[in-house]
Amino acid sequence: MQKWVEMSSVLSSSGTSTQSILGEKIRSKTARVGVVGLGYVGLPLAVEYAEAGFHVTGIDLSESKTARVNAGDSYVGDVPSAVMAPLVKSGKLRATTDFSQIRDLDTINICVPTPLRKTKDPDMSYIVAACQEIEKYFHPGLLIILESTTYPGTTDELVLPMLEKSGLKVGHDFFLCFSPERVDPGNAKFQTKNIPKVVGGVTPACTELGKLFYSQALEKVVPVTSTRVAEMVKLLENTFRMINIGLVNEIAIMCDGMGIDVWEVIEAAATKPFGFMPFYPGPGLGGHCIPIDPYYLSWKTKQSGIEARFIELAGQINGQMPHFVVEKVQNALNDHSKPVKGSKIHIYGVSYKRDIDDVRESPALDIIHLLGKRGAKVSYSDPYVPEIRLEDNTLLAQDGGAVEAADCVVIVTDHAAFDYKDLVKRAKLIVDTRNALKGVQSDKIVRL
Ligand SMILES: NC(=O)c1ccc[n+]([C@@H]2O[C@H](COP(=O)([O-])OP(=O)(O)OC[C@H]3O[C@@H](n4cnc5c(N)ncnc54)[C@H](O)[C@@H]3O)[C@@H](O)[C@H]2O)c1
């Protein structure tokens, strides 16, 4: 470590600062870019930088993921293998499980998971583990950018002290930023490249380099004055979404009680050209962001004695939705003189949203669990998800035959690839939680 400190002061005394050397490397695209965590966020980012002309090294704990990257075989829906494979072949992109490669890197984006513990407290273990590896191979001239969604203060309070153990000085010898990842898997219009990138550094020099780094590969960069502002931006965005979905889910429950079609209400309200933004009800929240991130905020504010009441309430309402769907299924079956117990129920779509393969936190898993507890025989189909692991067993996706065999089909995820006309022809009874059968009139259909 002493050697690095000396090296850094040599750079400074020669009149060329670490910042300007790194800045020049970034501008000339000779900076060696590293991405730690090659999942839904990290892999698209790594590919974007390789496409922009940088040499990119992806580092992940998973040998199967790194092997697939090196074989040019993408496992992330938004990254076509046809785009990734030539980058691997040309040597612009490679992946490894070997953290010692950090020695040769100039920049590192950290894109590891930030789940919740069972107690709904932030689980920082992935960020800490990644930083511990970075610490081992830390050297002057590195730009580190944390992208994992987290509570305000993480970069300053958790990451910075770990990196400063090296004796190197932030904003002088190395640079540290937070930049929230806003990727929306499955969104064909907005992807890593054209989603504006917010970045805030620990010091103005850090922000400057973070801005320079992102502007080499992404269309628009939005610098903010601190890492805390950047961390809070992401939590505002996701909390806004979670609460509005909670509101519209409650409105859906109200409309159901009053016999009003909530979908028609939203469609008409959305014609207002100002002051209204439509959100849609559904079977519950899913994914690695919306059901989780707001709890990072409520956990943090609780430490200052501030209660995040909207978050708690929206969490309760959204968490109730799988139960509401199961009640709907039960009532629909009862109307056809069938009990749930012993009925065959087929779940149509299990990923947490349309046209992607991600089942993390998917409400489909809760619905399957609740129906199973009531004695139903549950099957599912999903073109993106060949199998799902439940607590006590594994279900395999079924083909079209399961629709005919089912007493009730529940549309949980409205994948575009499903043939809804055919479904209406073949199913005996359908509970549609997504308005996938909009405009279709049939006694078989029960809507949320
Ligand atoms: N998925 C999304 O839509 C999305 C959108 C915006 C922000 N985010 C945030 O981005 C972060 C990453 O999410 P994701 O969906 O890409 O997760 P992911 O699970 O798809 O990918 C994370 C990757 O990190 C790897 N990993 C775990 N620990 C590691 C370590 N110590 N060192 C190296 N690699 C490690 C895992 O093997 C995995 O490949 C999270 O904080 C999430 O909240 C996700």
PDBQT file of the ligand as one rigid body, heavy atoms in Angstrom, charges set to zero:
ROOT
HETATM    1  N1  LIG A 501     -33.124  -5.555 -12.425  1.00  0.00    +0.000 N 
HETATM    2  C1  LIG A 501     -33.530  -4.328 -12.575  1.00  0.00    +0.000 C 
HETATM    3  O1  LIG A 501     -34.482  -4.048 -13.307  1.00  0.00    +0.000 OA
HETATM    4  C2  LIG A 501     -32.842  -3.182 -11.883  1.00  0.00    +0.000 A 
HETATM    5  C3  LIG A 501     -33.127  -1.881 -12.307  1.00  0.00    +0.000 A 
HETATM    6  C4  LIG A 501     -32.504  -0.826 -11.688  1.00  0.00    +0.000 A 
HETATM    7  C5  LIG A 501     -31.635  -1.050 -10.627  1.00  0.00    +0.000 A 
HETATM    8  N2  LIG A 501     -31.387  -2.330 -10.217  1.00  0.00    +0.000 N 
HETATM    9  C6  LIG A 501     -30.440  -2.502  -9.110  1.00  0.00    +0.000 C 
HETATM   10  O2  LIG A 501     -29.199  -2.934  -9.650  1.00  0.00    +0.000 OA
HETATM   11  C7  LIG A 501     -28.563  -3.859  -8.752  1.00  0.00    +0.000 C 
HETATM   12  C8  LIG A 501     -28.287  -5.162  -9.475  1.00  0.00    +0.000 C 
HETATM   13  O3  LIG A 501     -29.529  -5.730  -9.869  1.00  0.00    +0.000 OA
HETATM   14  P1  LIG A 501     -29.643  -6.867 -10.963  1.00  0.00    +0.000 P 
HETATM   15  O4  LIG A 501     -31.083  -6.998 -11.283  1.00  0.00    +0.000 OA
HETATM   16  O5  LIG A 501     -28.657  -6.639 -12.057  1.00  0.00    +0.000 OA
HETATM   17  O6  LIG A 501     -29.174  -8.122 -10.101  1.00  0.00    +0.000 OA
HETATM   18  P2  LIG A 501     -28.786  -9.573 -10.661  1.00  0.00    +0.000 P 
HETATM   19  O7  LIG A 501     -29.023 -10.522  -9.552  1.00  0.00    +0.000 OA
HETATM   20  O8  LIG A 501     -29.409  -9.801 -11.993  1.00  0.00    +0.000 OA
HETATM   21  O9  LIG A 501     -27.212  -9.449 -10.928  1.00  0.00    +0.000 OA
HETATM   22  C9  LIG A 501     -26.287  -9.280  -9.909  1.00  0.00    +0.000 C 
HETATM   23  C10 LIG A 501     -25.035 -10.050 -10.283  1.00  0.00    +0.000 C 
HETATM   24  O10 LIG A 501     -24.052  -9.804  -9.282  1.00  0.00    +0.000 OA
HETATM   25  C11 LIG A 501     -23.340 -11.002  -9.050  1.00  0.00    +0.000 C 
HETATM   26  N3  LIG A 501     -22.704 -10.886  -7.736  1.00  0.00    +0.000 N 
HETATM   27  C12 LIG A 501     -23.242 -11.019  -6.497  1.00  0.00    +0.000 A 
HETATM   28  N4  LIG A 501     -22.332 -10.771  -5.560  1.00  0.00    +0.000 NA
HETATM   29  C13 LIG A 501     -21.186 -10.465  -6.217  1.00  0.00    +0.000 A 
HETATM   30  C14 LIG A 501     -19.879 -10.113  -5.791  1.00  0.00    +0.000 A 
HETATM   31  N5  LIG A 501     -19.571 -10.005  -4.494  1.00  0.00    +0.000 N 
HETATM   32  N6  LIG A 501     -18.952  -9.907  -6.723  1.00  0.00    +0.000 NA
HETATM   33  C15 LIG A 501     -19.235 -10.005  -8.036  1.00  0.00    +0.000 A 
HETATM   34  N7  LIG A 501     -20.460 -10.324  -8.509  1.00  0.00    +0.000 NA
HETATM   35  C16 LIG A 501     -21.413 -10.547  -7.595  1.00  0.00    +0.000 A 
HETATM   36  C17 LIG A 501     -24.391 -12.072  -9.155  1.00  0.00    +0.000 C 
HETATM   37  O11 LIG A 501     -23.795 -13.340  -9.427  1.00  0.00    +0.000 OA
HETATM   38  C18 LIG A 501     -25.225 -11.560 -10.329  1.00  0.00    +0.000 C 
HETATM   39  O12 LIG A 501     -24.757 -12.042 -11.569  1.00  0.00    +0.000 OA
HETATM   40  C19 LIG A 501     -29.489  -3.990  -7.561  1.00  0.00    +0.000 C 
HETATM   41  O13 LIG A 501     -29.115  -3.088  -6.580  1.00  0.00    +0.000 OA
HETATM   42  C20 LIG A 501     -30.843  -3.570  -8.121  1.00  0.00    +0.000 C 
HETATM   43  O14 LIG A 501     -31.693  -3.048  -7.135  1.00  0.00    +0.000 OA
HETATM   44  C21 LIG A 501     -31.956  -3.390 -10.836  1.00  0.00    +0.000 A 
ENDROOT
TORSDOF 0
